[in-house]
Amino acid sequence: MKNNEQKSEEWKEGFNPFINSDSKILILGSFPSVKSREVGFYYGNPQNRFWKTVALAVNDRVPVSTKEKKDFLVKHRIALWDVMEKSTISGSSDGDLNYHTGVPADIKSVINSAENIKLIICNGKKAFEVFSDIYPDCNILSVYLTSTSSANPRFNQEQWIETIKKALSK
């Protein structure tokens, strides 16, 4: 791409929340990556460290298919969603995500309907910034953990594992 060309921005739809009444942890990403949108489910890029890290935290095998991933989440009482439902984004980078012009997820309605949620984990700085900006009065503990994206050199797997283990043990 030449310097004077702009990236084309198209409206993209995110996923519905994956949650059930037994969920204890809600993990919020920013917006599905290109690869996730292609496969139709969260953290679909095999290079993303999300599934491997969560599997280590709960001492289970890494799920591969979408069905296995959904069963895994239900079994371990983990819910997933993104802070944005709809946005203009040209790739997968959080830097391309403009939450001021996008449609934020109605996280409050999900939290209100899921009484067992005790912790919200924001997967990456952008997810945490958007969540904190839109829902500053959330009464559920929310934490920022480094993004599981393979593009993130600062990923802290130990912190993820410790946080998940602690939340699920309560």
Residue frames as a rotation matrix with the C-alpha (Angstrom) as fourth column:
MET 1
0.584 0.812 0.000 0.00
0.812 -0.584 0.000 0.00
0.000 0.000 -1.000 0.00
LYS 2
-0.252 -0.642 0.724 1.33
0.600 -0.691 -0.403 3.41
0.759 0.333 0.559 -0.91
ASN 3
-0.819 -0.185 -0.543 1.61
0.566 -0.418 -0.711 6.12
-0.095 -0.890 0.447 1.72
ASN 4
-0.870 0.481 -0.105 -1.11
-0.489 -0.870 0.061 8.25
-0.062 0.105 0.993 0.18
GLU 5
-0.315 0.787 -0.531 -3.65
-0.140 0.515 0.846 5.39
0.939 0.340 -0.052 0.07
GLN 6
-0.359 0.285 0.889 -5.99
-0.933 -0.129 -0.335 4.94
0.019 -0.950 0.313 3.00
LYS 7
-0.989 0.118 0.093 -7.12
0.101 0.981 -0.167 1.62
-0.110 -0.155 -0.982 4.38
SER 8
-0.419 0.908 0.005 -10.68
-0.344 -0.164 0.925 0.90
0.841 0.385 0.381 3.38
GLU 9
-0.931 0.181 0.316 -12.97
-0.280 0.201 -0.939 0.72
-0.234 -0.963 -0.137 6.38
GLU 10
-0.398 0.838 -0.373 -16.08
-0.217 0.310 0.926 -1.41
0.891 0.450 0.058 6.23
TRP 11
0.053 0.506 0.861 -18.67
-0.995 -0.051 0.091 -2.04
0.090 -0.861 0.501 8.89
LYS 12
-0.558 -0.252 -0.790 -18.06
-0.182 0.967 -0.180 -5.41
0.810 0.043 -0.585 10.49
GLU 13
0.550 0.776 0.308 -20.33
-0.598 0.108 0.794 -7.30
0.583 -0.621 0.524 12.87
GLY 14
-0.589 -0.679 0.438 -18.97
-0.790 0.371 -0.488 -8.92
0.168 -0.633 -0.755 16.00
PHE 15
-0.635 0.321 -0.702 -20.31
0.207 0.947 0.246 -12.06
0.744 0.010 -0.668 17.65
ASN 16
0.517 0.802 0.299 -23.15
-0.309 -0.151 0.939 -12.53
0.799 -0.577 0.169 20.07
PRO 17
-0.109 -0.550 0.828 -22.09
-0.991 -0.003 -0.133 -13.09
0.076 -0.835 -0.544 23.65
PHE 18
0.002 0.073 -0.997 -21.32
-0.051 0.996 0.073 -16.68
0.999 0.051 0.005 24.55
ILE 19
-0.751 -0.130 0.647 -22.65
-0.609 -0.239 -0.756 -17.01
0.253 -0.962 0.101 28.07
ASN 20
-0.108 0.792 -0.601 -24.88
0.241 0.607 0.757 -19.17
0.965 -0.063 -0.256 30.20
SER 21
0.686 0.533 0.495 -26.41
-0.285 -0.429 0.857 -18.87
0.669 -0.729 -0.142 33.66
ASP 22
0.877 -0.382 -0.293 -23.51
0.470 0.551 0.690 -20.74
-0.102 -0.743 0.662 35.29
SER 23
0.288 -0.826 0.484 -20.75
0.536 -0.279 -0.797 -18.50
0.793 0.489 0.362 33.89
LYS 24
0.613 -0.175 -0.771 -18.45
0.729 -0.251 0.637 -17.10
-0.305 -0.952 -0.026 36.59
ILE 25
-0.338 -0.797 -0.501 -15.95
0.296 -0.595 0.747 -15.23
-0.893 0.104 0.437 34.42
LEU 26
0.861 0.466 0.205 -16.70
0.365 -0.285 -0.886 -12.92
-0.354 0.838 -0.415 31.50
ILE 27
-0.264 -0.964 -0.020 -13.71
0.559 -0.170 0.812 -12.44
-0.786 0.203 0.583 29.22
LEU 28
0.797 0.543 -0.264 -14.03
0.182 -0.632 -0.753 -9.38
-0.576 0.552 -0.603 27.01
GLY 29
-0.277 -0.813 0.511 -11.97
0.888 -0.014 0.459 -8.92
-0.366 0.582 0.726 23.89
SER 30
-0.639 0.030 -0.769 -12.04
-0.148 -0.985 0.085 -5.82
-0.755 0.168 0.634 21.74
PHE 31
0.396 0.709 -0.583 -13.43
-0.799 -0.047 -0.600 -7.12
-0.453 0.704 0.548 18.42
PRO 32
0.663 -0.130 0.737 -13.09
0.213 0.977 -0.020 -10.40
-0.718 0.170 0.675 16.47
SER 33
-0.369 -0.870 -0.327 -10.00
-0.307 -0.218 0.926 -10.70
-0.877 0.442 -0.186 14.29
VAL 34
-0.116 0.245 -0.963 -10.23
-0.993 -0.023 0.113 -11.35
0.006 0.969 0.246 10.58
LYS 35
-0.778 -0.258 -0.573 -9.50
-0.315 0.949 -0.001 -15.04
0.544 0.180 -0.820 11.19
SER 36
-0.853 0.519 0.057 -12.11
0.140 0.332 -0.933 -15.27
-0.503 -0.788 -0.356 13.96
ARG 37
-0.095 0.837 -0.540 -14.69
-0.687 -0.447 -0.573 -13.69
-0.720 0.316 0.617 11.66
GLU 38
-0.355 -0.103 -0.929 -13.77
-0.862 0.422 0.282 -16.24
0.363 0.901 -0.239 9.00
VAL 39
-0.852 -0.030 -0.523 -14.29
0.088 0.976 -0.200 -19.22
0.516 -0.216 -0.829 11.33
GLY 40
-0.029 0.975 0.223 -17.27
-0.118 -0.224 0.967 -17.64
0.993 0.001 0.121 13.07
PHE 41
0.819 0.289 -0.495 -16.15
0.441 0.233 0.867 -17.88
0.366 -0.928 0.063 16.70
TYR 42
0.891 -0.403 0.210 -13.94
-0.451 -0.733 0.509 -16.18
-0.051 -0.548 -0.835 19.24
TYR 43
0.164 -0.960 0.227 -10.15
-0.739 0.033 0.673 -16.49
-0.653 -0.278 -0.704 19.09
GLY 44
0.903 0.333 0.273 -10.17
-0.057 0.722 -0.690 -18.35
-0.427 0.607 0.670 15.79
ASN 45
0.529 -0.797 -0.291 -6.59
-0.662 -0.173 -0.730 -17.54
0.532 0.578 -0.619 14.86
PRO 46
0.835 -0.193 -0.515 -4.55
0.353 0.906 0.232 -20.63
0.422 -0.375 0.825 15.79
GLN 47
-0.211 -0.965 0.158 -1.60
0.490 -0.244 -0.837 -18.33
0.846 -0.100 0.524 16.59
ASN 48
0.116 0.320 0.940 -3.59
-0.631 -0.707 0.319 -16.56
0.767 -0.630 0.120 19.33
ARG 49
-0.767 -0.584 -0.265 -2.59
-0.149 0.564 -0.812 -17.85
0.624 -0.584 -0.520 22.76
PHE 50
-0.236 0.752 0.615 -6.08
-0.929 -0.360 0.084 -17.63
0.285 -0.552 0.784 24.26
TRP 51
0.683 0.646 -0.339 -7.26
-0.541 0.760 0.360 -21.25
0.491 -0.062 0.869 24.10
LYS 52
0.096 -0.733 -0.674 -3.91
0.318 0.664 -0.677 -22.74
0.943 -0.149 0.297 25.12
THR 53
-0.757 -0.437 0.486 -3.62
-0.234 -0.514 -0.826 -20.38
0.610 -0.738 0.287 28.08
VAL 54
-0.004 0.837 0.547 -7.15
-0.978 -0.117 0.172 -20.93
0.208 -0.534 0.820 29.36
ALA 55
0.672 0.208 -0.711 -6.74
-0.212 0.974 0.085 -24.70
0.710 0.094 0.698 28.95
LEU 56
-0.362 -0.867 -0.341 -3.58
0.274 0.251 -0.928 -24.56
0.891 -0.430 0.147 31.07
ALA 57
-0.655 0.138 0.743 -5.42
-0.634 -0.635 -0.441 -22.53
0.411 -0.760 0.504 33.73
VAL 58
0.286 0.868 0.406 -8.20
-0.956 0.285 0.064 -25.11
-0.060 -0.407 0.912 34.05
ASN 59
-0.544 -0.637 0.546 -5.94
-0.598 0.751 0.281 -28.14
-0.589 -0.173 -0.789 33.51
ASP 60
0.475 0.726 0.496 -7.79
0.032 0.550 -0.835 -29.35
-0.879 0.413 0.238 30.43
ARG 61
-0.320 -0.561 0.764 -6.90
0.798 0.276 0.536 -30.11
-0.511 0.781 0.359 26.83
VAL 62
-0.722 -0.005 -0.692 -6.93
-0.256 -0.927 0.273 -27.31
-0.643 0.374 0.668 24.26
PRO 63
0.251 0.870 0.425 -10.23
0.313 0.342 -0.886 -27.31
-0.916 0.355 -0.186 22.35
VAL 64
-0.790 -0.586 0.181 -9.94
0.313 -0.131 0.941 -27.21
-0.528 0.800 0.286 18.57
SER 65
-0.557 0.646 0.521 -13.34
0.665 -0.029 0.746 -27.17
0.497 0.762 -0.414 16.88
THR 66
-0.576 0.436 0.692 -15.96
-0.463 -0.871 0.163 -24.53
0.674 -0.227 0.704 17.58
LYS 67
0.528 0.792 -0.306 -18.15
-0.208 0.470 0.858 -27.16
0.823 -0.390 0.413 19.25
GLU 68
0.149 -0.565 -0.811 -15.26
0.824 0.525 -0.214 -28.23
0.547 -0.637 0.544 21.49
LYS 69
-0.808 -0.472 0.353 -14.61
0.259 -0.823 -0.506 -24.59
0.529 -0.317 0.787 22.37
LYS 70
-0.140 0.848 0.510 -18.24
-0.610 -0.480 0.631 -23.98
0.780 -0.223 0.585 23.30
ASP 71
0.655 0.349 -0.670 -18.39
0.198 0.777 0.598 -27.17
0.730 -0.524 0.439 25.39
PHE 72
-0.272 -0.876 -0.399 -15.12
0.786 0.036 -0.617 -26.17
0.554 -0.481 0.679 27.06
LEU 73
-0.737 0.014 0.676 -16.47
-0.192 -0.963 -0.190 -22.73
0.648 -0.269 0.712 27.98
VAL 74
0.347 0.927 0.139 -19.67
-0.527 0.070 0.847 -24.16
0.775 -0.367 0.513 29.44
LYS 75
0.492 -0.217 -0.843 -17.76
0.530 0.843 0.092 -26.82
0.691 -0.492 0.530 31.38
HIS 76
-0.400 -0.803 -0.441 -15.42
0.872 -0.187 -0.452 -24.25
0.280 -0.566 0.775 32.91
ARG 77
0.402 0.733 -0.548 -18.07
0.868 -0.496 -0.027 -21.55
-0.292 -0.465 -0.836 33.48
ILE 78
-0.580 -0.653 -0.487 -16.44
0.355 -0.741 0.570 -18.99
-0.733 0.158 0.662 31.19
ALA 79
0.621 0.770 0.148 -18.33
0.563 -0.306 -0.768 -16.46
-0.546 0.560 -0.623 29.07
LEU 80
-0.580 -0.798 0.163 -16.93
0.677 -0.361 0.641 -14.56
-0.453 0.482 0.750 26.08
TRP 81
0.706 0.666 0.240 -17.86
0.672 -0.524 -0.522 -11.36
-0.222 0.530 -0.818 24.36
ASP 82
-0.425 -0.794 0.434 -16.26
0.864 -0.499 -0.067 -8.26
0.269 0.347 0.898 22.87
VAL 83
-0.460 0.208 -0.863 -16.63
0.478 -0.762 -0.438 -4.64
-0.748 -0.614 0.251 23.94
MET 84
-0.560 0.275 -0.781 -17.71
-0.681 -0.691 0.245 -3.71
-0.472 0.669 0.574 20.40
GLU 85
0.122 0.687 0.716 -20.68
0.149 0.701 -0.697 -5.23
-0.981 0.192 -0.017 18.58
LYS 86
0.659 0.128 0.741 -20.11
0.749 -0.028 -0.662 -3.39
-0.064 0.991 -0.114 15.32
SER 87
0.358 -0.600 -0.716 -17.25
0.028 -0.759 0.650 -1.26
-0.933 -0.252 -0.255 14.08
THR 88
0.930 -0.276 -0.244 -15.33
-0.291 -0.142 -0.946 -0.03
0.227 0.951 -0.212 11.12
ILE 89
0.300 -0.871 0.388 -12.11
-0.417 0.247 0.875 -1.98
-0.858 -0.424 -0.289 10.99
SER 90
0.520 -0.140 -0.842 -9.93
-0.848 0.031 -0.529 -2.91
0.100 0.990 -0.103 8.06
GLY 91
-0.230 -0.652 -0.722 -7.90
-0.404 0.739 -0.539 -5.70
0.886 0.168 -0.433 9.64
SER 92
0.382 0.315 -0.869 -7.43
0.542 0.685 0.487 -7.27
0.749 -0.657 0.091 13.03
SER 93
-0.619 -0.774 -0.134 -5.37
0.579 -0.335 -0.743 -4.68
0.530 -0.538 0.655 14.87
ASP 94
0.153 0.627 -0.764 -6.90
0.955 -0.292 -0.049 -2.89
-0.254 -0.723 -0.643 17.85
GLY 95
-0.603 -0.464 -0.649 -5.23
0.297 -0.885 0.358 0.21
-0.740 0.023 0.672 16.44
ASP 96
-0.944 0.303 0.134 -7.68
0.075 -0.199 0.977 0.01
0.323 0.932 0.165 13.52
LEU 97
-0.234 0.896 -0.378 -10.69
0.909 0.339 0.241 -0.20
0.344 -0.287 -0.894 15.84
ASN 98
-0.849 0.031 0.528 -12.59
-0.109 -0.987 -0.116 3.05
0.517 -0.156 0.842 16.32
TYR 99
-0.572 0.650 -0.501 -14.95
0.815 0.518 -0.258 2.61
0.091 -0.556 -0.826 19.22
HIS 100
-0.693 0.325 -0.644 -16.13
0.025 -0.881 -0.472 6.23
-0.721 -0.343 0.602 19.11
THR 101
-0.455 0.539 -0.709 -17.89
-0.887 -0.342 0.309 5.62
-0.076 0.770 0.634 15.80
GLY 102
-0.775 0.124 -0.620 -18.75
-0.095 0.947 0.307 1.97
0.625 0.297 -0.722 16.39
VAL 103
0.351 0.917 0.187 -21.54
-0.560 0.046 0.827 0.29
0.750 -0.395 0.530 18.33
PRO 104
-0.640 -0.614 0.463 -20.49
-0.730 0.295 -0.617 -0.81
0.242 -0.732 -0.637 21.82
ALA 105
-0.502 0.425 -0.753 -21.77
0.281 0.904 0.323 -4.07
0.818 -0.049 -0.573 23.23
ASP 106
0.245 0.678 0.693 -24.56
-0.632 -0.430 0.645 -3.85
0.735 -0.596 0.324 25.79
ILE 107
-0.546 -0.614 -0.571 -22.45
0.025 0.669 -0.743 -5.52
0.838 -0.420 -0.349 28.44
LYS 108
-0.775 0.292 0.561 -24.63
-0.632 -0.338 -0.697 -4.20
-0.014 -0.895 0.447 31.25
SER 109
0.289 0.947 -0.139 -27.62
-0.946 0.304 0.109 -6.24
0.145 0.100 0.984 30.04
VAL 110
0.244 -0.282 -0.928 -25.51
-0.138 0.937 -0.321 -9.41
0.960 0.206 0.190 29.93
ILE 111
-0.815 -0.578 0.034 -24.11
-0.077 0.050 -0.996 -8.75
0.574 -0.814 -0.085 33.39
ASN 112
-0.479 0.709 0.518 -27.60
-0.875 -0.335 -0.350 -8.13
-0.074 -0.621 0.781 34.76
SER 113
0.556 0.738 -0.382 -28.84
-0.779 0.623 0.072 -11.43
0.291 0.257 0.922 33.35
ALA 114
0.311 -0.549 -0.776 -25.85
0.166 0.835 -0.524 -13.48
0.936 0.034 0.350 34.54
GLU 115
0.813 0.170 0.557 -25.90
-0.441 -0.445 0.779 -13.32
0.381 -0.879 -0.287 38.30
ASN 116
0.871 -0.492 -0.008 -22.95
0.400 0.699 0.593 -15.70
-0.286 -0.520 0.805 38.73
ILE 117
0.408 -0.760 0.506 -20.41
0.480 -0.293 -0.827 -13.49
0.776 0.581 0.245 36.94
LYS 118
0.801 -0.194 -0.567 -17.84
0.526 -0.226 0.820 -12.54
-0.287 -0.955 -0.079 39.59
LEU 119
-0.081 -0.904 -0.420 -15.00
0.158 -0.428 0.890 -11.27
-0.984 0.006 0.177 37.41
ILE 120
0.975 0.215 0.061 -14.60
0.105 -0.199 -0.974 -9.53
-0.197 0.956 -0.217 34.08
ILE 121
-0.013 -0.997 0.077 -11.24
0.442 0.063 0.895 -10.06
-0.897 0.045 0.440 32.41
CYS 122
0.840 0.175 -0.514 -10.42
-0.323 -0.599 -0.732 -7.61
-0.436 0.781 -0.447 29.64
ASN 123
0.439 -0.659 0.611 -8.18
0.719 0.665 0.201 -9.29
-0.539 0.352 0.766 27.08
GLY 124
-0.262 -0.673 0.692 -5.86
0.921 -0.388 -0.029 -6.45
0.288 0.630 0.722 26.21
LYS 125
-0.791 -0.209 -0.575 -5.51
0.438 -0.850 -0.293 -2.74
-0.428 -0.484 0.764 26.78
LYS 126
-0.871 0.489 0.033 -8.05
-0.297 -0.581 0.758 -1.65
0.390 0.650 0.652 24.14
ALA 127
-0.152 0.846 -0.511 -10.77
0.427 0.523 0.738 -3.90
0.891 -0.106 -0.441 25.59
PHE 128
-0.227 0.005 -0.974 -10.08
0.972 -0.065 -0.227 -2.52
-0.065 -0.998 0.010 29.07
GLU 129
-0.946 -0.172 -0.273 -10.03
0.162 -0.985 0.057 1.10
-0.279 0.010 0.960 27.91
VAL 130
-0.655 0.755 0.008 -13.32
-0.237 -0.215 0.947 0.77
0.717 0.619 0.320 26.02
PHE 131
-0.033 0.652 -0.758 -15.02
0.674 0.575 0.465 -1.17
0.738 -0.495 -0.458 28.82
SER 132
-0.420 -0.220 -0.880 -13.84
0.874 -0.359 -0.327 1.30
-0.244 -0.907 0.344 31.48
ASP 133
-0.996 0.029 -0.079 -14.91
-0.052 -0.947 0.316 4.27
-0.066 0.319 0.945 29.38
ILE 134
-0.482 0.867 -0.128 -18.38
-0.263 -0.004 0.965 2.95
0.836 0.499 0.230 28.54
TYR 135
0.540 0.679 -0.498 -19.13
0.226 0.453 0.863 1.25
0.811 -0.578 0.091 31.88
PRO 136
-0.398 -0.792 0.463 -17.28
-0.259 -0.387 -0.885 3.25
0.880 -0.472 -0.051 34.56
ASP 137
-0.198 0.411 0.890 -19.86
-0.975 -0.175 -0.136 2.28
0.099 -0.895 0.436 37.21
CYS 138
0.215 0.249 -0.944 -19.73
-0.313 0.934 0.175 -1.48
0.925 0.258 0.278 36.71
ASN 139
0.411 0.022 0.911 -20.10
-0.909 -0.063 0.412 -3.16
0.067 -0.998 -0.006 40.08
ILE 140
0.973 -0.201 0.116 -18.27
0.193 0.978 0.073 -6.35
-0.128 -0.049 0.991 39.10
LEU 141
0.284 -0.949 -0.138 -14.52
-0.157 -0.188 0.970 -6.56
-0.946 -0.254 -0.202 39.56
SER 142
0.989 -0.055 0.134 -12.82
0.141 0.164 -0.976 -6.01
0.032 0.985 0.170 36.21
VAL 143
0.311 -0.949 -0.054 -9.15
0.024 -0.049 0.998 -6.55
-0.950 -0.312 0.007 35.47
TYR 144
0.732 -0.241 -0.637 -6.87
-0.681 -0.245 -0.690 -5.86
0.010 0.939 -0.343 32.54
LEU 145
0.366 -0.682 0.634 -4.65
0.156 0.716 0.680 -8.69
-0.917 -0.150 0.369 31.34
THR 146
-0.441 -0.631 -0.638 -2.18
-0.550 -0.372 0.748 -8.47
-0.709 0.681 -0.183 28.50
SER 147
0.427 0.662 -0.616 -3.61
-0.879 0.144 -0.454 -9.42
-0.213 0.735 0.644 25.12
THR 148
0.273 -0.248 0.930 -3.33
-0.041 0.962 0.268 -13.07
-0.961 -0.111 0.252 24.11
SER 149
0.960 0.102 -0.261 -2.70
-0.248 -0.123 -0.961 -12.00
-0.130 0.987 -0.093 20.51
SER 150
0.546 -0.800 0.247 0.40
0.801 0.586 0.126 -13.49
-0.246 0.129 0.961 18.95
ALA 151
0.296 -0.404 0.865 1.30
0.501 -0.705 -0.501 -9.93
0.813 0.582 -0.006 17.91
ASN 152
0.813 0.063 0.578 1.69
-0.397 -0.666 0.631 -8.92
0.425 -0.743 -0.517 21.57
PRO 153
0.001 -0.909 -0.417 5.29
0.040 0.416 -0.908 -9.38
0.999 -0.016 0.037 22.78
ARG 154
-0.641 -0.246 0.727 4.30
-0.623 -0.385 -0.681 -8.44
0.447 -0.889 0.093 26.36
PHE 155
0.350 0.845 -0.403 1.85
-0.434 0.528 0.730 -11.32
0.830 -0.081 0.552 26.86
ASN 156
-0.588 -0.495 0.640 1.94
-0.783 0.153 -0.602 -12.63
0.200 -0.855 -0.478 30.45
GLN 157
-0.136 0.535 -0.834 0.67
-0.229 0.802 0.552 -16.21
0.964 0.266 0.014 30.48
GLU 158
-0.714 -0.200 -0.671 1.36
0.537 0.459 -0.708 -16.73
0.450 -0.866 -0.220 34.20
GLN 159
-0.913 0.407 -0.037 -0.85
-0.307 -0.742 -0.596 -13.78
-0.270 -0.533 0.802 35.13
TRP 160
-0.253 0.840 -0.481 -3.68
-0.821 0.077 0.566 -15.15
0.512 0.538 0.670 32.99
ILE 161
-0.243 0.109 -0.964 -3.42
0.155 0.985 0.073 -18.62
0.958 -0.132 -0.256 34.54
GLU 162
-0.891 -0.153 -0.427 -3.29
0.437 -0.041 -0.898 -17.28
0.120 -0.987 0.104 38.09
THR 163
-0.778 0.627 -0.029 -6.24
-0.609 -0.766 -0.207 -14.93
-0.152 -0.143 0.978 37.56
ILE 164
-0.101 0.761 -0.641 -8.46
-0.677 0.420 0.605 -17.62
0.729 0.495 0.472 36.01
LYS 165
-0.421 -0.111 -0.900 -7.59
0.388 0.875 -0.289 -20.24
0.820 -0.471 -0.325 38.63
LYS 166
-0.979 0.005 -0.206 -8.31
0.186 -0.406 -0.894 -17.82
-0.088 -0.914 0.397 41.46
ALA 167
-0.589 0.799 -0.119 -11.64
-0.808 -0.584 0.081 -16.68
-0.005 0.143 0.990 40.00
LEU 168
-0.011 0.606 -0.796 -12.89
-0.523 0.675 0.521 -20.19
0.853 0.422 0.309 39.32
SER 169
-0.624 -0.297 -0.723 -11.90
0.374 0.699 -0.609 -21.47
0.687 -0.650 -0.325 42.76
LYS 170
-0.932 0.292 0.213 -14.29
-0.353 -0.610 -0.709 -19.08
-0.078 -0.737 0.672 44.52
